[in-house]
Amino acid sequence: MKILDRYILKTFVTTFTSVFVILFFIFIMQTVWLFIAELAGKDLDFFLIIKFLILSMPKLVPLVLPLTILLASIMTFGDFAENYEFAAMKSSGISLQRAMRSLMVFILMLSFAAFMFANNVIPYAQYKFDNFRRNIAQVKPAMAIAEGQFNSINNLNIKVDKKSGEKGEKLTGVTIHKKNNLGDNTTVIQAKRGELLSSEQSNILQLVLYDGHSYEDIIPKKYEERKKMPFAKSTFEKYTINMDLSKLNNVDVDAENLANTNSMLNVKELNYTLDSLDNNYKRDIVSYTENIYQRAANSVLINFQNNSAIKKDTIVNDLVKIIPEGDKTRILEIANSNIMSSRTVINDTKFGLENKKRNINGHLLALHEKFVIAYACLLMFFIGAPLGAIIRKGGLGLPIVFAILIFIIFHFINTFGRKIAQDDSLSPFLGSWMSSIVLTPLAILLTYRATNDIGLINMDVILLPFQKLFQKFTKSKKK
């Protein structure tokens, strides 16, 4: 390697390392603030908190790495241009592309490393992170319930007036709202005291209640009796509720995450899962369409076949006229019942299919994101390096302004694309690659202008028409 390549690479790597450490520390602080409610006041020792943060670090790399490359490129090449080192290179016959060559190889290696990191390390770290949080709930069951507020756990909303004990497992003044399958609060349980019991070998957290009572709404089959709002009241000395620990504290750093599994899978596993999800989705659509067709085609026919007044092969011009008067009301009731039933089936099936499609889109987004991070490293380098050579400013002033502005645009478009792709308003491919597609022309333009020694904005193009107009105006005034 030539002396010039070593010098450029050393300067860039030094700047890159410093910027990466600073930015990573900032994003770690952001993670702490995101989880402050989960960590504070839980009697967690220092080792558990450090392990918690270490396991959350890998997921920050896709955010920190592209921004670091962008800022380091602007600072490095801006410093070269500001100190006239580029002028010395050009006078020696070394072009910008030649100066960037050693860094191109480094960025390519870094992009490949970023892909491998996203494909192997991040899924493993995410798996360990989620399991670690579940294990915290096993060791520290008090984390599941906070004092003085309702805590949503599975189908329960639990409120506790006061906690005590070494691990906060002793509860006083327990109020529970229990939801049914439709999501309605139908049962209220109140107890004077309770206790949380858990084991590190079990995924079940037991809530044992003492000296309490419960109210349960009863929904009668007859609609007329529902207006009376009947309920059942019972008292108990001891009542045990089992809760699934795997669903406790189910909060993710990325709010757009659709499923807990897609961020834990590599490319091979995602492809396999997507194949299964897609086949199941298509089978559900076929089954749904066949079911609706059979309901629509056979329900009326079956009811009409039971009526001797209507024959199968009768050609009817006015169906109402041939139906006996006594059967009209019954047939209308049957038709209305069939319509309401079909409507309910359609809405339920639509909701289920939308959730399955959203799950598929989430896995597709997770698959594309592993490649997006690799391309983002290249993209940010080819934006930052030419931009630094054009603005000719190093240090932490103007480069930070440009870097943050460009990264905000990149991150906003990426978040927006993922959001609409999750809702199936856009294909997951375009949703994942939208930010890269938008900023790639900017990288090409900046590289072209820096290579040909053209400024960021050619002011002559803007000012020349006004100068000509002003000259014409002054000449006409003199005459």
Rosetta blueprint (number, residue, H / E / L):
1 M L
2 K L
3 I H
4 L H
5 D H
6 R H
7 Y H
8 I H
9 L H
10 K H
11 T H
12 F H
13 V H
14 T H
15 T H
16 F H
17 T H
18 S H
19 V H
20 F H
21 V H
22 I H
23 L H
24 F H
25 F H
26 I H
27 F H
28 I H
29 M H
30 Q H
31 T H
32 V H
33 W H
34 L H
35 F L
36 I H
37 A H
38 E H
39 L H
40 A L
41 G L
42 K L
43 D L
44 L L
45 D L
46 F H
47 F H
48 L H
49 I H
50 I H
51 K H
52 F H
53 L H
54 I H
55 L H
56 S H
57 M L
58 P H
59 K H
60 L H
61 V H
62 P H
63 L H
64 V H
65 L H
66 P H
67 L H
68 T H
69 I H
70 L H
71 L H
72 A H
73 S H
74 I H
75 M H
76 T H
77 F H
78 G H
79 D H
80 F H
81 A H
82 E H
83 N L
84 Y L
85 E H
86 F H
87 A H
88 A H
89 M H
90 K H
91 S H
92 S L
93 G L
94 I L
95 S L
96 L H
97 Q H
98 R H
99 A H
100 M H
101 R H
102 S H
103 L H
104 M H
105 V H
106 F H
107 I H
108 L H
109 M H
110 L H
111 S H
112 F H
113 A H
114 A H
115 F H
116 M H
117 F H
118 A H
119 N H
120 N H
121 V H
122 I H
123 P H
124 Y H
125 A H
126 Q H
127 Y H
128 K H
129 F H
130 D H
131 N H
132 F H
133 R H
134 R H
135 N H
136 I H
137 A H
138 Q H
139 V H
140 K L
141 P H
142 A H
143 M H
144 A H
145 I L
146 A L
147 E E
148 G L
149 Q L
150 F E
151 N E
152 S E
153 I E
154 N L
155 N L
156 L E
157 N E
158 I E
159 K E
160 V E
161 D E
162 K E
163 K E
164 S E
165 G L
166 E L
167 K L
168 G L
169 E L
170 K E
171 L E
172 T E
173 G E
174 V E
175 T E
176 I E
177 H E
178 K E
179 K E
180 N L
181 N L
182 L L
183 G L
184 D L
185 N E
186 T E
187 T E
188 V E
189 I E
190 Q E
191 A E
192 K E
193 R E
194 G E
195 E E
196 L E
197 L E
198 S L
199 S L
200 E L
201 Q L
202 S L
203 N L
204 I E
205 L E
206 Q E
207 L E
208 V E
209 L E
210 Y E
211 D E
212 G E
213 H E
214 S E
215 Y E
216 E E
217 D E
218 I L
219 I L
220 P L
221 K L
222 K L
223 Y H
224 E H
225 E H
226 R H
227 K L
228 K L
229 M L
230 P L
231 F E
232 A E
233 K E
234 S E
235 T E
236 F E
237 E E
238 K E
239 Y E
240 T E
241 I E
242 N E
243 M E
244 D E
245 L H
246 S H
247 K H
248 L L
249 N L
250 N L
251 V L
252 D L
253 V L
254 D L
255 A L
256 E L
257 N L
258 L L
259 A L
260 N L
261 T L
262 N H
263 S H
264 M H
265 L L
266 N L
267 V H
268 K H
269 E H
270 L H
271 N H
272 Y H
273 T H
274 L H
275 D H
276 S H
277 L H
278 D H
279 N H
280 N H
281 Y H
282 K H
283 R H
284 D H
285 I H
286 V H
287 S H
288 Y H
289 T H
290 E H
291 N H
292 I H
293 Y H
294 Q H
295 R H
296 A H
297 A H
298 N H
299 S H
300 V H
301 L H
302 I H
303 N H
304 F H
305 Q H
306 N L
307 N L
308 S L
309 A L
310 I L
311 K L
312 K L
313 D L
314 T L
315 I L
316 V L
317 N L
318 D L
319 L H
320 V H
321 K H
322 I H
323 I L
324 P L
325 E H
326 G H
327 D H
328 K H
329 T H
330 R H
331 I H
332 L H
333 E H
334 I H
335 A H
336 N H
337 S H
338 N H
339 I H
340 M H
341 S H
342 S H
343 R H
344 T H
345 V H
346 I H
347 N H
348 D H
349 T H
350 K H
351 F H
352 G H
353 L H
354 E H
355 N H
356 K H
357 K H
358 R H
359 N H
360 I H
361 N H
362 G H
363 H H
364 L H
365 L H
366 A H
367 L H
368 H H
369 E H
370 K H
371 F H
372 V H
373 I H
374 A H
375 Y H
376 A H
377 C H
378 L H
379 L H
380 M H
381 F H
382 F H
383 I H
384 G H
385 A H
386 P H
387 L H
388 G H
389 A H
390 I H
391 I H
392 R L
393 K L
394 G L
395 G L
396 L L
397 G L
398 L H
399 P H
400 I H
401 V H
402 F H
403 A H
404 I H
405 L H
406 I H
407 F H
408 I H
409 I H
410 F H
411 H H
412 F H
413 I H
414 N H
415 T H
416 F H
417 G H
418 R H
419 K H
420 I H
421 A H
422 Q H
423 D L
424 D L
425 S L
426 L L
427 S L
428 P H
429 F H
430 L H
431 G H
432 S H
433 W H
434 M H
435 S H
436 S H
437 I H
438 V H
439 L H
440 T H
441 P H
442 L H
443 A H
444 I H
445 L H
446 L H
447 T H
448 Y H
449 R H
450 A H
451 T H
452 N L
453 D L
454 I L
455 G L
456 L L
457 I L
458 N L
459 M H
460 D H
461 V H
462 I H
463 L H
464 L H
465 P H
466 F H
467 Q H
468 K H
469 L H
470 F H
471 Q H
472 K H
473 F H
474 T H
475 K H
476 S H
477 K H
478 K H
479 K L
